[in-house]
């Protein structure tokens, strides 16, 4: 039987194009209305939140875009999923140790995020990790779950050690991880002064390296950790101080966003062997902390690309549990309590950025009349004749070469005042017309000459987005991280405009030009044609890890407005906005940069009053101008629509 011919764009086409079901992890998808929706708990697919309804409510609340949207139920679900997966596989393997995970707050230190994680993790004794003094002060206040660990990484001074032992005296189960040997002398000194036995861990420099952008976290040149010789010396030093029993944890970390499961297997094997040997030396450690690294499939390719991973959560946990069990059984040592520091995998999915498109930039957006006039330059005539005759020419390379040559010659002639500006505009108009027709001709062609392979990009639009790459998607600029970008509505329509995205900063690096399209990585992404009567919104997804806290103050744009959403089955739209956190005002960001907005307002008022006194500005207008300046100071830093 012949399959029916497909003639209409369907939701499956949109999903295949943008890869939503691949990177969405069951949380994100498309509904029958053609809108992106979120299912906060994939096991309850009847509970779906339509992004179109979210956008409408944001408008009704007079919250200005761009906006960070946090789905707290997604965050809680990720915490439960990680812990329950470890519990399930530990039970299946008959592993004799426990799992006591911790969330590294550096991944997203926002109070609301930490609070949700602590609350969601309470039934699992899920703890927190800190790597700085400020983070330690935070987790001391928030990590109140009984039996949850507080892991302290990073370099430490004496004040840090005192704080850590204070936390222990308050009933916290605090593990101080030694990153460099000299810290050991410091903790021994402080512990003896206070008269308390600390829980000490040592971080091993692994010979195994991770895969991906952070593979330098392991190996001999790693920034943190002790060599095998230093670990042995550390254990013996503690024993000589009658503190050998304080050494309870082995920690290792081979990198963030591990792309290849083989790196995990190798690291677990090496770490388990070190743990076993410490037991044989008479140091019965209780915990093995495997660090972070559980990756996110940002591009949906399920591969070893830097923005993906070639394993599932179940595979990752199984390799950790069974790998540790196998070595321990062979070495006849107890199964340790397993600790992991997964941050990216916990937070990435819960947050996205919604921004509206405020304009379109096209190389051929403006045209002039190309009618022949008497006395025109021969270059204009040649380009017009090429445009008129190109349909009779078979050699596309020849057409491209001639058009490019005429355009270049016209530009040079203009500089020498041989061609005037109107003639140059005609040449440019005809050139882009020719290029557009060449692109259409080459669609579906089996062979495209090398020089013409960039036509799609050269002729693509740039959609102007009302946000800052440097504030809301820092990793795309800094490390070429791919983040999923999709229109939030209109998925029943076929997108027909190939475009890249640019932000509103005055920096040429403020752009997104690397996307997952279908199964390929492309420098353009199909979007829908803009409609003046309808706002067009994009979602930048998987921004919950690092992007929230690593954004900078470039162009003084500052933090975005935030909307915190909870699902609610009894609501017609299945959600409610639980909290609105206002983003940076202009006076906020100016104050951070040590300006005095109040003084600035007075200075401007003084200038306006001077112009009023001179008769250059009417008094009533002067009052309005003063109010306008002050309102701008207190307003949002991003564009108003």
Secondary structure, DSSP 8 states (H G I E B T S, - for coil): -------S--HHHHHHHHTHHHHSTTTEEE-TTS-EEE-SSTT-TT--EEHHHHHHHHHHTT--SSEEEEEHHHHHHHHHHHHHHHHHHHHHHT-SS-B--EEEGGG---HHHHHHHHHHHGGGT-EEEE-SHHHHHHHHHH---TT-EEEE-S---HHHHHHHHHHHHTT-EEEEEESSTHHHHHHHHHHHHHT---EEEEEB--S---SSTTGGGSSTT-SS-B-HHHHHHHHHHHHHTT-GGGEEEEE----SS---HHHHHHHHHHHHHHHHHHHHTT----EEE--S-----SSS--SSSTT--SS-HHHHHHHHHHHHHHHHHHHT----EEE----HHHHGGGEEEEEEEEEEE-TTS--------TT--HHHHHHHHHHHHGGG---HHHHHHHHHHHHHHHHHHHHTTSS-HHHHHHHHHHHHHHHHHHHHHHTT-S---GGGTTHHHHT-EEEEESS-HHHH-HHHHHS-----EEESS-TTS---EEEEEE-SSS-TT-EE--EEETTEEES-EEE---BTTB--EEEE-S-TTTHHHH---GGG----EEEEEEE-TTSTTSEEEEEEE---BHHHHHHHTT--HHHHHHHHHHHHHHHHHTTSS-HHHHHHHHHHHHHHHHSBSS---
